[in-house]
Amino acid sequence: MANRFSGEVKDVIFKGPYVHYEVALGDGRLVRAKKMGERDLLTRGERIQVGWDAADATLLHD
């Protein structure tokens, strides 16, 4: 996986069957991810690795 970064879980939000995570990367950028049916939840403050395949990314401009 070419796009892999270290980060820290900043928030865990429950929305129906989904769990939304906010992860702060080392350079201060914030990444949001959504998972369905999550059983082993991440916790605030947990250090994790996040990544994705380039083909799965969508670039948003300001």
MOPAC internal coordinates of N, CA, C and O (Angstrom, degrees):
PM7 1SCF
backbone

  N    0.0000 0     0.00 0     0.00 0    0    0    0
  C    1.4522 1     0.00 0     0.00 0    1    0    0
  C    1.5281 1   107.99 1     0.00 0    2    1    0
  O    1.2310 1   120.37 1   -61.76 1    3    2    1
  N    1.3192 1   116.90 1   118.24 1    3    2    1
  C    1.4588 1   121.84 1  -175.60 1    5    3    2
  C    1.5274 1   113.19 1   -73.46 1    6    5    3
  O    1.2310 1   120.38 1   146.65 1    7    6    5
  N    1.3026 1   116.88 1   -33.35 1    7    6    5
  C    1.4696 1   121.15 1  -177.79 1    9    7    6
  C    1.5167 1   109.21 1   -99.80 1   10    9    7
  O    1.2310 1   120.76 1   -88.82 1   11   10    9
  N    1.3348 1   116.16 1    91.18 1   11   10    9
  C    1.4735 1   121.17 1  -178.38 1   13   11   10
  C    1.5279 1   108.06 1  -133.17 1   14   13   11
  O    1.2310 1   121.25 1   -48.13 1   15   14   13
  N    1.3439 1   115.22 1   131.87 1   15   14   13
  C    1.4558 1   120.89 1  -176.32 1   17   15   14
  C    1.5254 1   110.68 1  -139.80 1   18   17   15
  O    1.2310 1   120.70 1   -29.62 1   19   18   17
  N    1.3197 1   116.26 1   150.38 1   19   18   17
  C    1.4608 1   121.76 1   171.44 1   21   19   18
  C    1.5142 1   108.24 1   -84.18 1   22   21   19
  O    1.2310 1   120.58 1   -33.29 1   23   22   21
  N    1.3205 1   116.50 1   146.71 1   23   22   21
  C    1.4473 1   119.73 1   179.36 1   25   23   22
  C    1.5153 1   111.70 1  -158.91 1   26   25   23
  O    1.2310 1   121.53 1    -3.01 1   27   26   25
  N    1.3189 1   114.68 1   176.99 1   27   26   25
  C    1.4667 1   122.31 1   179.13 1   29   27   26
  C    1.5169 1   109.05 1  -128.10 1   30   29   27
  O    1.2310 1   120.41 1   -48.89 1   31   30   29
  N    1.3236 1   116.83 1   131.11 1   31   30   29
  C    1.4649 1   121.45 1   178.18 1   33   31   30
  C    1.5236 1   108.35 1   -67.43 1   34   33   31
  O    1.2310 1   120.99 1   -59.29 1   35   34   33
  N    1.3211 1   115.72 1   120.71 1   35   34   33
  C    1.4654 1   121.05 1  -179.72 1   37   35   34
  C    1.5222 1   112.36 1   -99.65 1   38   37   35
  O    1.2310 1   120.40 1   150.44 1   39   38   37
  N    1.3366 1   116.83 1   -29.56 1   39   38   37
  C    1.4556 1   118.86 1  -178.61 1   41   39   38
  C    1.5195 1   109.84 1  -154.41 1   42   41   39
  O    1.2310 1   121.16 1   -32.09 1   43   42   41
  N    1.3217 1   115.39 1   147.91 1   43   42   41
  C    1.4626 1   124.07 1   176.18 1   45   43   42
  C    1.5252 1   106.09 1  -127.35 1   46   45   43
  O    1.2310 1   120.33 1   -61.04 1   47   46   45
  N    1.3343 1   116.97 1   118.96 1   47   46   45
  C    1.4581 1   121.64 1  -174.02 1   49   47   46
  C    1.5206 1   108.64 1  -123.15 1   50   49   47
  O    1.2310 1   120.34 1   -52.56 1   51   50   49
  N    1.3211 1   116.96 1   127.44 1   51   50   49
  C    1.4544 1   122.04 1   179.33 1   53   51   50
  C    1.5241 1   109.10 1   -96.13 1   54   53   51
  O    1.2310 1   120.82 1   -54.92 1   55   54   53
  N    1.3441 1   116.03 1   125.08 1   55   54   53
  C    1.4662 1   121.88 1   178.59 1   57   55   54
  C    1.5226 1   107.95 1  -133.66 1   58   57   55
  O    1.2310 1   121.16 1   -89.75 1   59   58   57
  N    1.3148 1   115.39 1    90.25 1   59   58   57
  C    1.4642 1   119.91 1  -178.55 1   61   59   58
  C    1.5208 1   110.06 1    62.02 1   62   61   59
  O    1.2310 1   120.01 1    51.78 1   63   62   61
  N    1.3371 1   117.59 1  -128.22 1   63   62   61
  C    1.4698 1   120.01 1  -178.19 1   65   63   62
  C    1.5246 1   113.25 1   -78.64 1   66   65   63
  O    1.2310 1   120.37 1   176.08 1   67   66   65
  N    1.3290 1   116.90 1    -3.92 1   67   66   65
  C    1.4651 1   121.09 1  -176.50 1   69   67   66
  C    1.5274 1   111.93 1  -102.92 1   70   69   67
  O    1.2310 1   121.49 1   -28.44 1   71   70   69
  N    1.3144 1   114.76 1   151.56 1   71   70   69
  C    1.4643 1   122.13 1   170.20 1   73   71   70
  C    1.5203 1   106.16 1  -118.58 1   74   73   71
  O    1.2310 1   120.77 1   -56.16 1   75   74   73
  N    1.3306 1   116.14 1   123.84 1   75   74   73
  C    1.4593 1   121.62 1   178.10 1   77   75   74
  C    1.5298 1   108.18 1  -101.67 1   78   77   75
  O    1.2310 1   120.98 1   -45.60 1   79   78   77
  N    1.3218 1   115.74 1   134.40 1   79   78   77
  C    1.4612 1   121.32 1   178.43 1   81   79   78
  C    1.5184 1   109.11 1  -117.04 1   82   81   79
  O    1.2310 1   120.71 1   -40.43 1   83   82   81
  N    1.3280 1   116.25 1   139.57 1   83   82   81
  C    1.4588 1   122.21 1   169.61 1   85   83   82
  C    1.5179 1   106.39 1  -112.94 1   86   85   83
  O    1.2310 1   120.79 1   -54.93 1   87   86   85
  N    1.3314 1   116.10 1   125.07 1   87   86   85
  C    1.4617 1   122.16 1  -175.84 1   89   87   86
  C    1.5148 1   108.84 1  -124.08 1   90   89   87
  O    1.2310 1   120.29 1   -53.27 1   91   90   89
  N    1.3321 1   117.05 1   126.73 1   91   90   89
  C    1.4589 1   122.39 1   176.22 1   93   91   90
  C    1.5270 1   108.38 1   -90.42 1   94   93   91
  O    1.2310 1   120.94 1   -55.90 1   95   94   93
  N    1.3292 1   115.81 1   124.10 1   95   94   93
  C    1.4541 1   120.87 1   176.93 1   97   95   94
  C    1.5258 1   109.21 1   -81.12 1   98   97   95
  O    1.2310 1   120.78 1   -12.12 1   99   98   97
  N    1.3188 1   116.11 1   167.88 1   99   98   97
  C    1.4604 1   121.18 1  -176.69 1  101   99   98
  C    1.5141 1   114.42 1   -59.40 1  102  101   99
  O    1.2310 1   119.96 1   151.74 1  103  102  101
  N    1.3387 1   117.68 1   -28.26 1  103  102  101
  C    1.4727 1   120.67 1  -179.27 1  105  103  102
  C    1.5215 1   112.70 1   -91.78 1  106  105  103
  O    1.2310 1   120.35 1  -172.78 1  107  106  105
  N    1.3470 1   116.93 1     7.22 1  107  106  105
  C    1.4605 1   120.62 1   176.56 1  109  107  106
  C    1.5219 1   114.61 1    96.60 1  110  109  107
  O    1.2310 1   119.95 1   167.16 1  111  110  109
  N    1.3351 1   117.69 1   -12.84 1  111  110  109
  C    1.4644 1   119.16 1   178.23 1  113  111  110
  C    1.5219 1   109.75 1   -67.84 1  114  113  111
  O    1.2310 1   120.90 1   -28.77 1  115  114  113
  N    1.3308 1   115.89 1   151.23 1  115  114  113
  C    1.4555 1   122.55 1  -178.43 1  117  115  114
  C    1.5220 1   109.23 1  -110.11 1  118  117  115
  O    1.2310 1   120.69 1   -48.74 1  119  118  117
  N    1.3215 1   116.29 1   131.26 1  119  118  117
  C    1.4624 1   122.94 1   177.53 1  121  119  118
  C    1.5178 1   107.95 1  -115.57 1  122  121  119
  O    1.2310 1   120.61 1   -42.85 1  123  122  121
  N    1.3134 1   116.44 1   137.15 1  123  122  121
  C    1.4658 1   120.99 1   177.15 1  125  123  122
  C    1.5152 1   108.90 1  -115.49 1  126  125  123
  O    1.2310 1   121.34 1   -41.30 1  127  126  125
  N    1.3205 1   115.03 1   138.70 1  127  126  125
  C    1.4624 1   121.00 1   179.14 1  129  127  126
  C    1.5160 1   109.22 1  -136.67 1  130  129  127
  O    1.2310 1   121.08 1   -29.54 1  131  130  129
  N    1.3286 1   115.54 1   150.46 1  131  130  129
  C    1.4656 1   121.77 1  -179.89 1  133  131  130
  C    1.5225 1   107.73 1  -126.37 1  134  133  131
  O    1.2310 1   120.83 1   -47.31 1  135  134  133
  N    1.3294 1   116.01 1   132.69 1  135  134  133
  C    1.4602 1   121.26 1   177.01 1  137  135  134
  C    1.5211 1   108.72 1  -128.75 1  138  137  135
  O    1.2310 1   120.95 1   -33.27 1  139  138  137
  N    1.3201 1   115.79 1   146.73 1  139  138  137
  C    1.4613 1   121.10 1   179.10 1  141  139  138
  C    1.5244 1   109.24 1  -110.03 1  142  141  139
  O    1.2310 1   121.04 1   -41.05 1  143  142  141
  N    1.3356 1   115.61 1   138.95 1  143  142  141
  C    1.4536 1   120.27 1   175.54 1  145  143  142
  C    1.5206 1   113.84 1    68.10 1  146  145  143
  O    1.2310 1   120.33 1  -148.98 1  147  146  145
  N    1.2978 1   116.97 1    31.02 1  147  146  145
  C    1.4708 1   122.37 1  -177.91 1  149  147  146
  C    1.5312 1   110.18 1   -70.07 1  150  149  147
  O    1.2310 1   120.12 1   -54.42 1  151  150  149
  N    1.3149 1   117.38 1   125.58 1  151  150  149
  C    1.4698 1   121.50 1   177.84 1  153  151  150
  C    1.5161 1   111.65 1  -103.37 1  154  153  151
  O    1.2310 1   120.25 1   138.22 1  155  154  153
  N    1.3191 1   117.12 1   -41.78 1  155  154  153
  C    1.4648 1   121.78 1   179.09 1  157  155  154
  C    1.5201 1   107.68 1   -96.66 1  158  157  155
  O    1.2310 1   120.76 1   -88.18 1  159  158  157
  N    1.3233 1   116.16 1    91.82 1  159  158  157
  C    1.4558 1   121.54 1  -174.41 1  161  159  158
  C    1.5214 1   112.18 1   -75.75 1  162  161  159
  O    1.2310 1   121.49 1   -35.55 1  163  162  161
  N    1.3266 1   114.75 1   144.45 1  163  162  161
  C    1.4605 1   120.32 1   169.76 1  165  163  162
  C    1.5202 1   107.30 1   -78.91 1  166  165  163
  O    1.2310 1   120.45 1   -21.10 1  167  166  165
  N    1.3266 1   116.75 1   158.90 1  167  166  165
  C    1.4634 1   120.65 1  -179.54 1  169  167  166
  C    1.5194 1   110.24 1  -120.53 1  170  169  167
  O    1.2310 1   120.78 1   -26.10 1  171  170  169
  N    1.3288 1   116.11 1   153.90 1  171  170  169
  C    1.4723 1   120.95 1   176.77 1  173  171  170
  C    1.5156 1   109.61 1   -56.34 1  174  173  171
  O    1.2310 1   121.12 1   -43.39 1  175  174  173
  N    1.3217 1   115.47 1   136.61 1  175  174  173
  C    1.4530 1   121.26 1   178.80 1  177  175  174
  C    1.5228 1   113.56 1    89.72 1  178  177  175
  O    1.2310 1   120.04 1   169.46 1  179  178  177
  N    1.3294 1   117.52 1   -10.54 1  179  178  177
  C    1.4612 1   121.06 1  -179.10 1  181  179  178
  C    1.5218 1   110.51 1   -70.70 1  182  181  179
  O    1.2310 1   120.56 1   -45.70 1  183  182  181
  N    1.3306 1   116.54 1   134.30 1  183  182  181
  C    1.4651 1   122.40 1   177.08 1  185  183  182
  C    1.5231 1   107.80 1   -86.65 1  186  185  183
  O    1.2310 1   120.61 1   -51.72 1  187  186  185
  N    1.3353 1   116.43 1   128.28 1  187  186  185
  C    1.4547 1   120.91 1  -177.12 1  189  187  186
  C    1.5263 1   110.68 1  -138.10 1  190  189  187
  O    1.2310 1   120.71 1    -8.33 1  191  190  189
  N    1.3177 1   116.25 1   171.67 1  191  190  189
  C    1.4527 1   124.51 1   170.29 1  193  191  190
  C    1.5217 1   107.21 1  -109.16 1  194  193  191
  O    1.2310 1   120.28 1   -47.97 1  195  194  193
  N    1.3317 1   117.07 1   132.03 1  195  194  193
  C    1.4562 1   121.35 1   175.29 1  197  195  194
  C    1.5254 1   108.19 1  -118.41 1  198  197  195
  O    1.2310 1   120.81 1   -32.14 1  199  198  197
  N    1.3084 1   116.05 1   147.86 1  199  198  197
  C    1.4511 1   119.28 1   179.29 1  201  199  198
  C    1.5138 1   111.51 1  -165.77 1  202  201  199
  O    1.2310 1   121.32 1   -15.78 1  203  202  201
  N    1.3284 1   115.09 1   164.22 1  203  202  201
  C    1.4474 1   121.44 1   179.20 1  205  203  202
  C    1.5196 1   108.50 1  -158.91 1  206  205  203
  O    1.2310 1   121.23 1   -22.75 1  207  206  205
  N    1.3211 1   115.26 1   157.25 1  207  206  205
  C    1.4493 1   121.23 1   175.11 1  209  207  206
  C    1.5142 1   108.94 1   -77.47 1  210  209  207
  O    1.2310 1   120.13 1   -37.90 1  211  210  209
  N    1.3241 1   117.36 1   142.10 1  211  210  209
  C    1.4619 1   121.81 1  -178.82 1  213  211  210
  C    1.5366 1   111.58 1   -56.59 1  214  213  211
  O    1.2310 1   120.21 1   145.17 1  215  214  213
  N    1.3207 1   117.20 1   -34.83 1  215  214  213
  C    1.4703 1   120.80 1  -179.13 1  217  215  214
  C    1.5349 1   112.25 1   -66.40 1  218  217  215
  O    1.2310 1   120.04 1   160.39 1  219  218  217
  N    1.3312 1   117.53 1   -19.61 1  219  218  217
  C    1.4605 1   121.42 1  -179.06 1  221  219  218
  C    1.5239 1   113.55 1   -94.40 1  222  221  219
  O    1.2310 1   120.19 1  -178.87 1  223  222  221
  N    1.3206 1   117.24 1     1.13 1  223  222  221
  C    1.4666 1   121.52 1  -176.04 1  225  223  222
  C    1.5182 1   111.87 1   -91.15 1  226  225  223
  O    1.2310 1   121.05 1   -31.18 1  227  226  225
  N    1.3366 1   115.60 1   148.82 1  227  226  225
  C    1.4488 1   123.03 1   172.61 1  229  227  226
  C    1.5176 1   107.61 1  -125.16 1  230  229  227
  O    1.2310 1   120.27 1   -56.82 1  231  230  229
  N    1.3252 1   117.09 1   123.18 1  231  230  229
  C    1.4570 1   122.23 1  -178.93 1  233  231  230
  C    1.5228 1   109.38 1   -87.34 1  234  233  231
  O    1.2310 1   120.58 1   -53.39 1  235  234  233
  N    1.3263 1   116.50 1   126.61 1  235  234  233
  C    1.4574 1   122.61 1   177.43 1  237  235  234
  C    1.5173 1   109.56 1  -111.18 1  238  237  235
  O    1.2310 1   120.00 1   -47.45 1  239  238  237
  N    1.3027 1   117.60 1   132.55 1  239  238  237
  C    1.4615 1   122.01 1  -179.79 1  241  239  238
  C    1.5180 1   109.91 1   -99.68 1  242  241  239
  O    1.2310 1   120.68 1   -31.24 1  243  242  241
  N    1.3416 1   116.31 1   148.76 1  243  242  241
  C    1.4728 1   121.27 1   176.52 1  245  243  242
  C    1.5086 1   110.19 1   -71.17 1  246  245  243
  O    1.2310 1   120.10 1   180.00 1  247  246  245

